[in-house]
Amino acid sequence: MFDALHRLLTGLDHPHRAAEQNDSAFALAVLLIEVARSSDNRVEDREEGVIERALTQRFGLEQSEIIRLVKAAEEGAIQATDLFHFTQAVVNNFSNEERIGVIEMLWEVAYADGVLTGDEDTLIRRVAGLIDVSDRDRGDAKLRVRDRFEGDPVK
């Protein structure tokens, strides 16, 4: 009985949700949502637009799939007690260059509202360490994104 209750509370009794927990798209979506939520505990429209665009480009999903993925990731981010499982899915399923791309996506979300907060910076630094992206590569990704946003302020 306890196992059934545990599965219900953690969502493991839903095969679709259980599959999402191990899915690299879901893991990336949760990390992107976490950055958006890190400073004010909510996802603003501009941040959500950046997240949806990043996931579409990375995984080639249809708009309806992206909407479902983002909704599930928002729920997953709220329920998550740590980032380990999500970062491990990235490490296990992405090459080194792709992991640097993940960090670039995180910076894009952080810069989406025009302000980089200390909470966002700290979270991205932590995620970079967990997915084996060097400080140099993390910094270079930050500069690339910052340069893009300064060149196109409506992005």
KAMO-V985816 format. One record per residue. N is the residue number from 1. RES is the residue in one letter. SS is DSSP state (h for helix, s for strand, l for the rest). Layout:
n = (N N)
res = (RES RES)
ss = (SS SS)
This chain:
n = (1 2 3 4 5 6 7 8 9 10 11 12 13 14 15 16 17 18 19 20 21 22 23 24 25 26 27 28 29 30 31 32 33 34 35 36 37 38 39 40 41 42 43 44 45 46 47 48 49 50 51 52 53 54 55 56 57 58 59 60 61 62 63 64 65 66 67 68 69 70 71 72 73 74 75 76 77 78 79 80 81 82 83 84 85 86 87 88 89 90 91 92 93 94 95 96 97 98 99 100 101 102 103 104 105 106 107 108 109 110 111 112 113 114 115 116 117 118 119 120 121 122 123 124 125 126 127 128 129 130 131 132 133 134 135 136 137 138 139 140 141 142 143 144 145 146 147 148 149 150 151 152 153 154 155)
res = (M F D A L H R L L T G L D H P H R A A E Q N D S A F A L A V L L I E V A R S S D N R V E D R E E G V I E R A L T Q R F G L E Q S E I I R L V K A A E E G A I Q A T D L F H F T Q A V V N N F S N E E R I G V I E M L W E V A Y A D G V L T G D E D T L I R R V A G L I D V S D R D R G D A K L R V R D R F E G D P V K)
ss = (l h h h h h h h h h l l l l h h h h h h h l l h h h h h h h h h h h h h h l l l l l l l h h h h h h h h h h h h h h h l l l h h h h h h h h h h h h h h h h h l l l l h h h h h h h h h h l l h h h h h h h h h h h h h h h h l l l l l l h h h h h h h h h h h h h l l l l h h h h h h h h h h h h h h h h h l l l l)
